[in-house]
């Protein structure tokens, strides 16, 4: 048959096939096609029970602690806090509340550092002084802040084991993308907290070498002092936590490969980090961070569930996976430590939220933007952005039984009668239409073992937003420093 205009009519089955083809092609390419996802309620509750079990966590830890290296990359195991420090809480809710308290301290620490930087004030407000009887701290005028105890500082949720010195002494160090200076507790201790490994003894290392005050790396510290022409460092984390000691160069061994002449802190007075770790591995973007001193072109990590004994890896100089969802890596000229990412928007249930892209951008004064952080647990968003996200999620979960909020969570549900539930998909949107849909367990998390689940986002009064580690769990996050790209590849732990 021919149409009156002279064009042949398509055969009806062929037309149907073409329509179906274009529909499928569009659904595959559309970033908003996945509207819902399933939360395995039973599995999540089971995990909470295992987190408080009497079984040894350290046995699994020792079995997994095998570093590796290749010709061009380094890899070492990455563990959750629970593997090293068995929780002493009587129930999972008390454990959750303790975690959220640590998390609030962590967020205050990061936002305080940004605020001080924007005001042109050094990120540390405590000056190290030598009294002749050891190292003490002298409070700067106008600064007051509590020294946070080892159970309340939030930077220690994930850690790796490295070797310090020559020969290498094993040390569990906290992984922290929000810090630059790496450090370990050192003998002699003026004030050291309890750790799993013996305190590092500098006299036992052939590669230990104090830095002079004239050394450029000493001058790169936010705060330093001189003592007998050697560099004395102090790092404060904004909430009162600090480490003070000698700034030195040492050998750090990863995967059998010795990285020589790495500037680290040898802390003789340390307060505020959680009991268990020997110190901290600074993975920030500044010149004193471990990746910078290693001249690494990239690094990546995959964070396992915080209630899991399993381990993943922290890798240096490994390429991004070709199928990774990528986003631009931004830098704040006022504070080079933090890793800002180019987030374009958020969606819930396949619907892009009416949030201006400017809500996620750094302005000319250094305010705003969104960072990705390994030490923060719950993602924090500017209040207006959070309200839009929360309201859309609540609208899509009307069939679920709501219950009273807890701590910083204002949206919670009673899922005690459910084995699984279908919930709206929450997705991050990046440039060029790239989308990262989150698994339901990365934003609807249990706060007890009775079936109470809460929406794991929270508002912040700060101009800076933070993507936390709850939303990163189970995803390999890669920082391609050379090309200013961040990559996300799910299910790669």
NORZIDA-V310923 format. One record per residue. N is the residue number from 1. RES is the residue in three letters. SS is DSSP state (helix for helix, strand for strand, loop for the rest). PHI is phi in whole degrees, -180 to 180 (none if undefined). Layout:
n->{N;N}
res->{RES;RES}
ss->{SS;SS}
phi->{PHI;PHI}
//
This chain:
n->{1;2;3;4;5;6;7;8;9;10;11;12;13;14;15;16;17;18;19;20;21;22;23;24;25;26;27;28;29;30;31;32;33;34;35;36;37;38;39;40;41;42;43;44;45;46;47;48;49;50;51;52;53;54;55;56;57;58;59;60;61;62;63;64;65;66;67;68;69;70;71;72;73;74;75;76;77;78;79;80;81;82;83;84;85;86;87;88;89;90;91;92;93;94;95;96;97;98;99;100;101;102;103;104;105;106;107;108;109;110;111;112;113;114;115;116;117;118;119;120;121;122;123;124;125;126;127;128;129;130;131;132;133;134;135;136;137;138;139;140;141;142;143;144;145;146;147;148;149;150;151;152;153;154;155;156;157;158;159;160;161;162;163;164;165;166;167;168;169;170;171;172;173;174;175;176;177;178;179;180;181;182;183;184;185;186;187;188;189;190;191;192;193;194;195;196;197;198;199;200;201;202;203;204;205;206;207;208;209;210;211;212;213;214;215;216;217;218;219;220;221;222;223;224;225;226;227;228;229;230;231;232;233;234;235;236;237;238;239;240;241;242;243;244;245;246;247;248;249;250;251;252;253;254;255;256;257;258;259;260;261;262;263;264;265;266;267;268;269;270;271;272;273;274;275;276;277;278;279;280;281;282;283;284;285;286;287;288;289;290;291;292;293;294;295;296;297;298;299;300;301;302;303;304;305;306;307;308;309;310;311;312;313;314;315;316;317;318;319;320;321;322;323;324;325;326;327;328;329;330;331;332;333;334;335;336;337;338;339;340;341;342;343;344;345;346;347;348;349;350;351;352;353;354;355;356;357;358;359;360;361;362;363;364;365;366;367;368;369;370;371;372;373;374;375;376;377;378;379;380;381;382;383;384;385;386;387;388;389;390;391;392;393;394;395;396;397;398;399;400;401;402;403;404;405;406;407;408;409;410;411;412;413;414;415;416;417;418;419;420;421;422;423;424;425;426;427;428;429;430;431;432;433;434;435;436;437;438;439;440;441;442;443;444;445;446;447;448;449;450;451;452;453;454;455;456;457;458;459;460;461;462;463;464;465;466;467;468;469;470;471;472;473;474;475;476;477;478;479;480;481;482;483;484;485;486;487;488;489;490;491;492;493}
res->{UNK;UNK;UNK;UNK;UNK;UNK;UNK;UNK;UNK;UNK;UNK;UNK;UNK;UNK;UNK;UNK;UNK;UNK;UNK;UNK;UNK;UNK;UNK;UNK;UNK;UNK;UNK;UNK;UNK;UNK;UNK;UNK;UNK;UNK;UNK;UNK;UNK;UNK;UNK;UNK;UNK;UNK;UNK;UNK;UNK;UNK;UNK;UNK;UNK;UNK;UNK;UNK;UNK;UNK;UNK;UNK;UNK;UNK;UNK;UNK;UNK;UNK;UNK;UNK;UNK;UNK;UNK;UNK;UNK;UNK;UNK;UNK;UNK;UNK;UNK;UNK;UNK;UNK;UNK;UNK;UNK;UNK;UNK;UNK;UNK;UNK;UNK;UNK;UNK;UNK;UNK;UNK;UNK;UNK;UNK;UNK;UNK;UNK;UNK;UNK;UNK;UNK;UNK;UNK;UNK;UNK;UNK;UNK;UNK;UNK;UNK;UNK;UNK;UNK;UNK;UNK;UNK;UNK;UNK;UNK;UNK;UNK;UNK;UNK;UNK;UNK;UNK;UNK;UNK;UNK;UNK;UNK;UNK;UNK;UNK;UNK;UNK;UNK;UNK;UNK;UNK;UNK;UNK;UNK;UNK;UNK;UNK;UNK;UNK;UNK;UNK;UNK;UNK;UNK;UNK;UNK;UNK;UNK;UNK;UNK;UNK;UNK;UNK;UNK;UNK;UNK;UNK;UNK;UNK;UNK;UNK;UNK;UNK;UNK;UNK;UNK;UNK;UNK;UNK;UNK;UNK;UNK;UNK;UNK;UNK;UNK;UNK;UNK;UNK;UNK;UNK;UNK;UNK;UNK;UNK;UNK;UNK;UNK;UNK;UNK;UNK;UNK;UNK;UNK;UNK;UNK;UNK;UNK;UNK;UNK;UNK;UNK;UNK;UNK;UNK;UNK;UNK;UNK;UNK;UNK;UNK;UNK;UNK;UNK;UNK;UNK;UNK;UNK;UNK;UNK;UNK;UNK;UNK;UNK;UNK;UNK;UNK;UNK;UNK;UNK;UNK;UNK;UNK;UNK;UNK;UNK;UNK;UNK;UNK;UNK;UNK;UNK;UNK;UNK;UNK;UNK;UNK;UNK;UNK;UNK;UNK;UNK;UNK;UNK;UNK;UNK;UNK;UNK;UNK;UNK;UNK;UNK;UNK;UNK;UNK;UNK;UNK;UNK;UNK;UNK;UNK;UNK;UNK;UNK;UNK;UNK;UNK;UNK;UNK;UNK;UNK;UNK;UNK;UNK;UNK;UNK;UNK;UNK;UNK;UNK;UNK;UNK;UNK;UNK;UNK;UNK;UNK;UNK;UNK;UNK;UNK;UNK;UNK;UNK;UNK;UNK;UNK;UNK;UNK;UNK;UNK;UNK;UNK;UNK;UNK;UNK;UNK;UNK;UNK;UNK;UNK;UNK;UNK;UNK;UNK;UNK;UNK;UNK;UNK;UNK;UNK;UNK;UNK;UNK;UNK;UNK;UNK;UNK;UNK;UNK;UNK;UNK;UNK;UNK;UNK;UNK;UNK;UNK;UNK;UNK;UNK;UNK;UNK;UNK;UNK;UNK;UNK;UNK;UNK;UNK;UNK;UNK;UNK;UNK;UNK;UNK;UNK;UNK;UNK;UNK;UNK;UNK;UNK;UNK;UNK;UNK;UNK;UNK;UNK;UNK;UNK;UNK;UNK;UNK;UNK;UNK;UNK;UNK;UNK;UNK;UNK;UNK;UNK;UNK;UNK;UNK;UNK;UNK;UNK;UNK;UNK;UNK;UNK;UNK;UNK;UNK;UNK;UNK;UNK;UNK;UNK;UNK;UNK;UNK;UNK;UNK;UNK;UNK;UNK;UNK;UNK;UNK;UNK;UNK;UNK;UNK;UNK;UNK;UNK;UNK;UNK;UNK;UNK;UNK;UNK;UNK;UNK;UNK;UNK;UNK;UNK;UNK;UNK;UNK;UNK;UNK;UNK;UNK;UNK;UNK;UNK;UNK;UNK;UNK;UNK;UNK;UNK;UNK;UNK;UNK;UNK;UNK;UNK;UNK;UNK;UNK;UNK;UNK;UNK;UNK;UNK;UNK;UNK;UNK;UNK;UNK;UNK;UNK;UNK;UNK;UNK;UNK;UNK}
ss->{loop;strand;loop;loop;loop;loop;loop;strand;loop;loop;loop;helix;helix;helix;helix;helix;helix;helix;helix;helix;helix;helix;helix;helix;helix;helix;helix;helix;helix;loop;loop;loop;loop;loop;loop;strand;strand;strand;strand;strand;helix;helix;helix;helix;helix;helix;helix;helix;helix;helix;helix;loop;loop;loop;loop;loop;helix;helix;helix;helix;helix;helix;helix;helix;loop;loop;loop;strand;strand;loop;loop;loop;loop;strand;strand;strand;strand;strand;strand;strand;helix;helix;helix;helix;loop;loop;loop;loop;loop;loop;loop;helix;helix;helix;helix;helix;helix;helix;helix;helix;helix;helix;helix;helix;helix;helix;helix;helix;helix;helix;helix;helix;helix;helix;helix;helix;helix;helix;loop;loop;loop;loop;loop;loop;loop;strand;strand;strand;strand;strand;loop;loop;loop;loop;strand;strand;strand;strand;strand;loop;loop;loop;loop;loop;loop;loop;loop;loop;loop;loop;loop;loop;loop;loop;loop;loop;loop;strand;strand;strand;strand;strand;strand;strand;loop;loop;loop;loop;strand;strand;strand;strand;strand;strand;strand;strand;loop;loop;loop;loop;loop;loop;strand;strand;strand;strand;strand;loop;loop;loop;strand;loop;loop;loop;strand;loop;loop;loop;loop;strand;strand;helix;helix;helix;loop;loop;loop;loop;strand;strand;loop;strand;loop;loop;loop;helix;helix;helix;helix;loop;loop;loop;loop;strand;strand;strand;strand;loop;loop;strand;strand;strand;strand;strand;strand;strand;loop;loop;loop;loop;loop;strand;strand;strand;strand;strand;strand;strand;strand;strand;strand;strand;strand;strand;loop;loop;strand;strand;strand;strand;strand;strand;strand;strand;strand;strand;strand;strand;strand;strand;strand;loop;loop;loop;loop;strand;loop;loop;strand;strand;strand;strand;loop;loop;loop;loop;loop;loop;loop;helix;helix;helix;helix;loop;loop;loop;loop;strand;strand;strand;strand;strand;loop;loop;loop;loop;loop;loop;loop;loop;loop;strand;strand;strand;strand;strand;loop;loop;loop;loop;loop;loop;loop;loop;strand;strand;strand;strand;strand;strand;strand;strand;loop;loop;strand;strand;strand;strand;strand;strand;strand;loop;strand;strand;strand;strand;strand;strand;loop;loop;strand;strand;loop;loop;loop;loop;helix;helix;helix;helix;loop;strand;loop;loop;loop;loop;loop;strand;loop;strand;strand;strand;loop;loop;loop;loop;loop;loop;strand;strand;strand;strand;helix;helix;helix;helix;helix;helix;helix;helix;helix;helix;helix;helix;helix;loop;loop;loop;loop;loop;loop;strand;strand;loop;loop;strand;loop;loop;strand;loop;loop;strand;strand;strand;loop;loop;loop;loop;loop;strand;strand;strand;strand;strand;loop;strand;strand;strand;strand;strand;helix;helix;helix;loop;strand;strand;strand;loop;loop;helix;helix;helix;loop;strand;strand;strand;loop;loop;loop;loop;loop;strand;strand;strand;strand;loop;strand;strand;strand;strand;loop;loop;loop;loop;strand;strand;strand;loop;helix;helix;helix;helix;loop;loop;strand;strand;strand;strand;strand;strand;loop;loop;loop;loop;strand;strand;strand;strand;strand;strand;loop;loop;loop}
phi->{none;-120;-77;-64;-83;95;-87;-68;-78;-71;-60;-56;-61;-65;-62;-62;-63;-65;-62;-65;-62;-66;-66;-66;-62;-68;-67;-73;-89;-72;-72;-106;-76;-89;-90;-135;-145;-107;-100;-83;-65;-61;-66;-65;-66;-60;-63;-64;-70;-67;-62;-107;-70;-85;-68;-71;-86;-71;-64;-64;-61;-67;-71;-95;-80;-124;-80;-145;-150;-121;-60;-121;-137;-124;-143;-144;-63;-125;-119;-83;-55;-65;-69;-96;-119;-63;-65;-102;-76;-77;-149;-70;-65;-66;-64;-61;-64;-65;-62;-68;-66;-61;-66;-63;-64;-62;-64;-59;-61;-66;-69;-65;-61;-65;-60;-64;-63;-69;-88;78;-105;-58;-68;-107;-116;-124;-98;-78;-134;-104;-94;91;-116;115;-94;-133;-114;-110;-70;-70;-61;85;-108;-136;-168;-73;-84;-76;-71;-65;-97;-124;-80;-97;-85;-106;-98;-137;-150;-133;-108;-127;-107;-113;90;-137;-66;-71;-102;-65;-149;-85;-122;-70;-83;-145;-77;-98;-135;-104;-78;-87;-160;-135;-70;-129;-83;-79;-94;-83;-160;-124;-90;-72;-135;-71;-97;-60;-60;-63;-108;-59;-69;-90;-108;-77;-104;-70;-147;-64;-91;-80;-68;-85;-67;-63;-68;-65;-69;-79;-66;-63;-137;-145;-134;-108;-143;55;63;-113;-84;-111;-106;-149;-123;-112;-102;86;-107;109;-72;-160;-140;-135;173;-90;-95;-135;-110;-146;-95;-116;-102;-133;58;81;-104;-94;-93;-92;58;-95;-77;-138;-90;-107;-83;-100;-132;-138;-140;110;-84;-69;-65;131;-76;-82;170;-142;-107;-78;-111;-69;-96;-80;-68;-94;-69;-62;-59;-66;-70;-78;57;-73;-83;-163;-153;-149;-146;-132;-92;-75;-56;-65;-97;-103;-85;-70;-119;-124;-136;-108;-125;-118;64;-100;-72;-65;-64;-61;-99;-68;-80;-109;-142;-65;-94;-106;-126;-94;-62;-87;-157;-84;-72;-78;-100;-88;-122;-86;-84;-103;179;-132;-134;-132;60;83;-112;-69;-77;-78;-113;-65;-61;-63;-66;-112;-107;-82;-88;-64;-91;96;-82;82;83;-136;-106;-110;-136;-80;-92;-80;-88;-95;-61;-109;-126;-52;-55;-63;-66;-61;-60;-65;-66;-61;-63;-67;-69;-61;-61;-87;-126;-63;-79;-89;-81;-80;-145;-65;-71;-144;53;-85;-90;-112;-129;-136;-134;-97;-111;-63;-96;-110;-95;-156;-140;-98;-130;-63;-75;-104;-132;-94;-115;-117;-64;62;74;-79;-132;-119;-76;-93;-63;-59;-70;-93;-144;-126;-118;-75;-111;-151;-100;-102;107;-88;-121;-126;-76;-88;-131;-150;-81;-136;-76;-73;-74;-93;-96;-138;-90;-91;-77;-62;-75;-92;-57;81;-117;-78;-105;-114;-111;-85;-65;-63;-110;55;-135;-111;-120;-124;-129;-66;59;-126;-93}
//
